[in-house]
Amino acid sequence: MLDDEGKKISHTFPKKERLSSKKEIRELFKHGSSFYLYPFKVIFLHFTPEDAGYYHKVLFSIPKRNFKKAVTRNKIKRRLKEAYRLNKHLLLKPDFVGLPLLIAYIYVGKKVYDYKIIEDKLIASLIRLKKSR
C-alpha cells in the first residue's frame, strides 16, 4: 500500500514499537499528559529515544477489574493492536514534527465494542496526538 506521496506504508507492529521497558512505562505514567476519548484513556509523553530509531512506542491495557475473563481482554487487545497497526501511518506523516511518543491506551469502556467503533476512536485519538506536538 502506498501513501499520498507514493511511499510504501508498512503495516507491521514490531517489537521495537511496543512499549515494554519498565523505566519508560514508569516515566510515561509519572510525567505523561492524558485525555479521554471513550472508550479509551490515552496517556502520552514525548521522549528522546536512546537508540538511533525514530518510532513511537505503544502500550495497550485492558483492566481486569472490568473484564474478568482473559479471553475477553485478549479479544479487545487484539482489536486495538490491529486498529493501531493499520492506522499508525497517521502519526508518521511528514508534517509530524517533534520527538517520538510513548503512548498508553487504557480501555475504560464497560463493554466490548465492535472493531469498527474501536478503529474509529483510535483514528480520532491518533489525529489528536498528532496535533498535540
C-alpha positions in Angstrom: 0.0 0.0 0.0 1.2 3.5 -0.9 0.7 6.8 0.9 -0.2 10.1 -0.7 3.4 10.7 -1.9 4.0 7.2 -3.3 6.0 5.9 -0.4 5.3 2.4 0.8 3.3 2.2 4.1 4.5 -0.5 6.5 1.6 -2.3 8.2 3.6 -4.1 10.8 3.8 -3.8 14.6 7.3 -5.0 15.5 8.8 -5.4 19.0 10.7 -2.1 18.8 7.3 -0.2 18.6 5.9 -1.9 21.7 6.3 -0.1 25.0 7.7 -2.8 27.3 10.5 -1.1 29.3 9.6 -0.6 32.9 11.6 2.5 33.1 9.8 4.1 30.1 6.4 2.9 31.4 7.1 4.5 34.8 8.2 7.7 33.1 5.1 7.8 31.0 2.7 7.4 33.9 4.6 9.8 36.1 5.1 12.7 33.7 2.7 12.0 30.8 -0.3 14.0 29.7 -3.6 12.4 29.1 -7.0 12.7 27.6 -10.2 10.7 27.4 -11.7 9.6 24.1 -14.3 7.0 25.1 -13.7 4.0 25.4 -10.0 4.9 25.9 -7.9 6.9 28.2 -4.8 7.9 26.3 -1.6 8.8 28.1 1.3 10.2 26.0 4.7 11.6 26.5 7.3 13.0 24.1 10.6 11.3 24.7 14.2 11.3 23.3 15.0 7.8 22.0 18.2 6.2 23.4 18.8 4.2 20.2 19.1 5.6 16.7 15.5 4.6 15.6 12.7 7.2 15.4 9.4 5.5 16.2 6.5 5.8 18.5 6.1 3.2 21.3 2.7 1.9 22.3 1.2 0.1 25.2 -2.4 -1.4 25.4 -4.0 -2.1 28.7 -7.4 -3.7 29.5 -8.2 -3.7 33.2 -9.0 -7.0 34.8 -11.5 -5.1 37.1 -13.8 -4.5 34.1 -13.3 -7.8 32.2 -12.7 -10.8 34.4 -12.1 -13.3 31.6 -8.7 -13.3 29.9 -10.5 -14.3 26.6 -12.4 -11.0 26.6 -9.3 -8.9 27.5 -7.3 -10.6 24.7 -10.1 -10.0 22.2 -10.1 -6.3 23.0 -6.3 -6.2 22.9 -6.2 -7.9 19.5 -8.7 -5.4 18.1 -6.8 -2.5 19.5 -3.5 -3.7 18.1 -4.9 -4.4 14.7 -6.5 -0.9 14.5 -3.2 0.7 15.5 -1.2 -1.4 13.1 -3.4 -0.4 10.2 -3.6 3.3 11.1 -0.3 4.2 12.7 0.8 5.9 9.5 -1.4 8.8 10.6 1.3 9.6 13.2 4.2 9.1 10.7 3.1 11.6 8.1 5.8 14.1 7.1 4.0 17.0 8.7 4.5 15.5 12.1 7.5 17.2 13.7 8.8 16.7 17.1 10.0 13.9 19.3 8.6 10.4 19.1 5.8 9.5 21.6 5.3 7.0 24.3 1.6 6.1 24.2 -0.6 4.1 26.5 -4.1 3.1 25.5 -6.2 2.2 28.6 -9.6 0.7 27.7 -12.1 2.3 30.2 -15.2 1.1 28.4 -17.5 -1.3 30.3 -18.4 -3.5 27.3 -16.7 -5.0 24.3 -17.2 -2.8 21.2 -17.1 -3.8 17.6 -13.8 -3.5 15.7 -15.2 -0.6 13.6 -16.0 1.5 16.7 -12.6 0.8 18.2 -10.9 1.7 15.0 -12.8 5.0 14.5 -12.0 6.1 18.1 -8.3 5.0 17.7 -8.0 7.0 14.5 -9.5 10.1 16.3 -7.0 9.7 19.1 -4.1 9.4 16.6 -5.2 12.6 15.0 -5.4 14.3 18.4 -2.0 13.0 19.3 -0.6 14.4 16.0 -1.9 17.8 16.9 -0.5 17.7 20.4 3.1 18.0 19.3 
